[in-house]
Amino acid sequence: MGTKVGKNFIFFELVFTVVSLIHYIADWLPLIVSGGASEGDGFDFASVNLTVNVLLYLLTYIGAIFFLLLRWEKAVYYITNNKIIWLILAIAVASLTWSYNREIAIKSCIQLIGTTTFGLYFGTRYSLRDQVKVLGLVYILILVLSTIFIVALPKYGIMGAIHAGAIRGIFTHKNFFGQALALSGILIFMLTIISPKRKFILYMGLGLVIVLLLLARSTTSMVNTLVLFFALFLYRTFRLRYMFMVPTFILLITLGLISYFIYIENSQMLFSAIGKDATLTGRTDIWAFAWDMIQKRFWLGYGLGSFWNGLDGPSAYVVRAVRWPVPYAHNAWLELWLEFGLIGLLTYVIGFVINISRSIWLARVTSGTDGLWPLIYLTYIVMSTITEGRLVGENNILWVLYTALSISIFIPPEKSQKYPSRLIAEVKPSYKS
């Protein structure tokens, strides 16, 4: 009986994790509540009542706290050993004192703490190998649900207005869907190596990703997908002996730089070929005006969630300049600077560099594909945040997975003298595929 109850509890926890991650990744509820509204059709998303959406996030916070308490010793050990995450949270809370809109900032801070809690739970509960498996399952379910919306509920699954005909699945915008597809592609490919018995089904899923990417018309996501696959191949060189690793790595980096310079020299022609302009659909204009506002609060920023509020607040300058209701900076690094100033940005960058160095070490000392996941995800963050997203934000999947990764890469692959042996046995991850 006890064994059966234990298995049922583990299954329940897995269901909780999967459903929660789907909610963090896909903005399916705002899509439904808005009636399938699209960018450019005149609909005001700010008018939508998202109380239910907020309550669902609240349930993920509560669930994460509950499961963390069940394994409080392990959680406390690893959580207290990651100072950067706490520093960023401290800056977010401190920003309440200088926030431009304190009411919004307080709500955002509470939700950011809850979001971080879920990330901490995911990072301490699952090894890197298990994270790849769980995330692979989550993105496969998102692919299935998105396909159902596209085929059976085209009002929701396909965009109208200025992006008419572009698919978006269970997301409010094709670009958000494209970001999810880029990550789902590399995760599914990694699963084909980790779980070779399911290769046929996984390759079918990979084929679906390619088809959906083309139909979503998200050029940036197509490029990001190719970069992630190239990165997976590149990072395998870290496992070669030094005499082979260094020249191979330099060769691949050189090829990458050559490709980049060819792109720079021919960018106008390339953009015209894919129906884009060199301003990245007006994003560079937004960046220029956002930079003007950054200089007014250079060091501390405007506070969490306090800058963008249409014509009511500091964002009015940008909105009037570009002549459309800009919802965010369309560059996560500028967004972070707007919210937390240079101090917050530098804090994040320091933590990011630490995570990169630790991830390279992990790639060297492990043999499984999952040992490359931290480097792959950090690459994804850099690529996907150039034109979209937020690095640190409430109910934000980028922050959830970054928090989890920041914890997971410091879980030792072998027994540590400092950590109680009975707990190391419980949390020691498996890295071999």
N, C-alpha and C positions, 0 to 999 in steps of 0.2 A: 504493500500500500504506500509506504514511504517513498519508494523508488518511483512509483507512478505519479504521486503528488509532485515530486521533485521534477520529473520530466514535464509535467503539465505547467509547472511554474516557469521553467526555462523557456518553454514554448510561448507562454504568455508574455514573458519579458522580450523575446524576439519579436513578437507581433507588435508590442509597444514601440520598440526601437524602429522597426520598419515603417510603421504608420507615421510615427513622429518625423522620421527623416523625409518621407514623402511630403508631409505638410511643410517642412522647412524648405524643401527644394522647389516644389511646384505651387504657384499661386492659383490653385484650382478653385478655391472658394470665392475670391474676388472676381474671377472670370465668370462664375455662375451667377453671383449676386448682381454683377453689372449687366447681365443679360447678353453677354458675348460682345460687349462694346470693344471697339478698335480705335487705335490711335488715328486721329484726324477726322473722326465722325462727330465731333462736337460734344461727346460725353465727358462729364466731369467726374473722374474717379474719386475725387475728394468728397463727393456727395454720397458715396456708398456707405451704408452702415455695416461696419466690419466687426461688430461686437462678438459674434459667434466665432469669427476667425481668431480674435484675441483670446477668447475663452479656451479655444483648442490649444493655443500656444501655452496658456496657463497650465493646462493639464500636462503638457510635456515637461514643464518646470517641476511640477509636483511629483510626477512619476520619476524624474531624474533624481530628485532629492531622496525619494523613498528608496530607490535602488542603490544610491550612494551610501545611505545610512546602513544598508544591509552589509556592505563591505567597507565600513568606515575606516578600518586600519589601513588597508591598501590605498584607499582614496586619499586619506590624509597624508600618507607618506609621499605619494607622487605629486599631489596638488601643491603641497608646501615646498616642493623642490623646483617649482617653475615660477620664478619671480616676475618674469616679463608680463605674463598674463595678468597677474595681480597689479602690476604697475599701470598697465593700460586701463584696467577697471578703476584704479584709484584716480587716474587722470579724468576718466569719464565722470566719476562722482564729484571730483573737485571742480569740474567745469560748470557745475550747477551754480557756483558762486559768481561766475562771470558770464553765464549763458545769456544770449540775447532774448530767448523765450524760455523762462524757467519752468513754466507749466508743462510745455512739451518735453523739455529736457528731463524733468523728473520721471515722467512716464517712460521715456526712452531708456533712462538709466535702469529702472526697475526691470524692464524687458531685456535689457542687455545682460544684466546679472543672471536672469533666468535662462537666457540663451547660452551664456557661458557655462552655467551649471549643467545643461544638457550636453554640451561639448565635453566637459570634464567627465561626465558619466560615460559617454561613448568611448573616450580615450582610456579610461581606467578599466572598463568592463571588457573590452574586446582587444585582442592582440592585433597587430598590423595585418596579419593573415586573415583573421576573422573580420576585420574592418573591410578589407577588400571584398570578401565574400558577401557580407551584409549589404555593402553599397552596390555591389553588382546585382544582387537580388532587387534592391530598391529601384535601381535605374531600369532594370528589365520590366518591372511592374509599371513604371512610369511610361515606358515605351508602349506597353500593351494598352494602358488606359488612354494614352494619347492617340493611339491608332483607332480606338473605339470612338473617341470624341471626333476625330477627323472624318471617319466613315459614317457613323450613325448620328452624330450631332454636329454637323458642319457649321451651324450657327455659332457654336462655341469653339470648335477645333480649327476653323479656318478664318483668317483675318479678312476684314473688309476695309473700306475707306482707302487710305493711301498705300496700304500694303495688301490690297485685295488679291485673294488667291493664295497668299503665302500661308502655310500651315503653322499652327502654334500648339497643337495638342491640348494639354491641360494647363497651359500657361497663358498669361494675358498678352504676351507679345512674342513674336517670332524670334527675336534676339535672345530672350530668356530661354526659350525652347532650344535654340541653337547652342547656347552655353551648356545646357544639360546634355545635349546629344554629344558634344565634344568629349565630355567626361565619361559618359556612358560607353562610348566607343572604346576608349582605352581600358576601362574597367572590365568590359566584356572580353576584350582580347587577353587581358591578364588572367581572367578566369579560365580561358581555354588552356592555359599552361598549368594553373593550379588545380583545375578539375578536368583533366583530359577525357574522362568518361562521358562528359556532357558536351564534348566538342561540337557535335553536329548541331544541337539546339543553339549553342552559343554562337556559332558561325552564322546561323540564320538570324540571330539577334543582331549580329554585326552588320549583316547585309541590310537589315531593316534600318539601322542607324544611318547607313550611307544614303538610302533612298529618302529618308525623312530629312536629312541634311540638305539634299538637293531641293526638296519641295519647300523647305522652310526659307530658302533664299537668303540665308544668313552667311554672307561671304566671310566675315570675320571668324565665325565658328568653323567653317570649312578649313580655313588656314590654321586655326588653333588645333584642330583634329590632326592635321598632317604634322604639325610641330610636335605634338605629344607623342605620336608614334616614332618620329625621328629621335625625340628625347629618350624614349625607352631604349632604343638601339644604342644611342650615345652613352647613356649611363651604365650600360653593361660593360663598357670599357674600364670602369673603375674596378672591376673584378679581375682584370688581367694583371700579370706581373708588371712591376714598374717599368721594366725595360721595353715592354710592349704597350703598356697603358699610356705612357706619356706621348710617344709619337702618334699613336692611334687617335688619342683625344685631340691632339693638336691638329691632326689632319682633318678630323670631322669638324672642329671649330672653324678651321680655315675655309672649308667648303661652305659652312654656314655663313661666314662673313662675306664670302664672295657672292653668295646668293642674295644677301642683304644689300650689298652695294649695287648689284644689278637691279634689284628692286628700286632702290633710291634713284638711280639714273633713269629708270623707265617708269616711274610711279604714275606720271600723268597718263601715259598710254595704257598702263595696266588698269588704272581706275576707270578710264573711259571704256575699256573692253568689258568690264563687269557692271557698267552702268552706275558707277559711283563718281564722286568728285574728290579732289585732293584735300578737301576740308573734312573728310570722313562724315559726310552728310551734315555739315554744320557744326560738328563737335569741336573743331579747333577754335571756332568763334566763341563757343561757350567757355572753353579753357582760358582764352585770353581775358574775357570779362571776369571770370571766376578769380583769375590771378590778381586782377585789380582789387577785388574785395579781400583776398588773402592778405595783401599788403597792409590793409587797415587794421587787421588783428593778426599780425604775422606770427607771434610767439604762442598765443593761447587759443586762437580760433574763436568761433561763435558758440561753442557748446554742442553737445550731442543732440542731433536732430533739430537744431535751432535755426539753421541757415535758410533752408528751402521752404518757403511758405507763400509762393506766388508773389503778388504785389504787396503783401502785408509782411514787411520785414526786409532784411538785407538782400534777399534774392531779387527784390524788385528791380535793382540796377541791372542784373543779368537778363531778367525777363523782358524789360523794356528795350534793352540793347539788341537782343536777338529776335524780338517780336513774336515770341511764342512761349507758352507756360512751361518753362524748363523745370522738371521735377527733381533733377540731381545733376551733378557735374559731368556725368558721362566719362569720368576717370576716377577710379577709386582712390588713387593716391592724392589727387587734388581734393577729393571729398574728405579724406581724413585730415588734410591740412586745414580745410575750412572749419571742421568741427573741433579739432584739438590743437591746432597750430603746429608750428615746427617742433615743439617739444613732444607732442603726441606722435607726430610722424617719425621723428628720430627714434623714439622708444620702440615703435613697431619695427622699424628697419633694423635696429640692433637685434631684436628678438628674431627677426626673419633671417639675418645672417647667421646667428647662433644655430637656428634650426637647419639651415643649409649645410653648415659644417658638420653638424651631428648626422644629418641624413647621408652625406658623402661617406662618413665613417661607417654608417650602418650598411650602406651599399657595398663597402669593402669587406666587411666581416661576415656578411650573410650570403647565402647562395640561392635563396628562393626569389621568385619574381616579386613577392610581396615586400621584400626588403628594399625594392626600388620605388615603392609607392610614395614614400615621403618626398623624394626628389621630383617625382612625376606631379604630385599635387602642388608642390611649391611652384613648379613651372607653370602649371595651369593657373594658379593665382596671378602670376605675373602677366600671362597672356590674356586672361579673361578680364582683367581689371584695367586694361589700357583704355578701353572705350565704354565699359559698363561697370556696374556693381559698387559695393562698399566693402572695404577691408575689415572694418570693425563696425558692427551694426546689430541692432536688435532683430531677432527672428531671421537671422541671415545665415544661410547654409555655409557660405565661405568662412564665416567666423566660427561656426560650430565645428567644421572639419579642421580648421586651422588650430583651434583650441585642443581638439582631440589628438591631432598629430603632435602638437607641442608636448603633450603628456606622453604619448606612446613611444616616441623616439628616445625617451629617457628611461624606458623600462628595459633593464639590462637583458641581453640575449643569453647571458649565463649568470650563475648564482653570484650574488653580491654579498660580501662579508658584512656590509653595513645593514643590510635588510634582513629581517627575520626569515630564516630558512623555510618555515612552514608556510609563509605567505609567498615567498619566491616560487615555491613549487606550484602555487595556485595561479600565479600571474605570468609565469615564464612563457613567452610566446614561442610558437614554432615558426621557423623561417624557411624551412625547406619545402620546396614544392614537389 
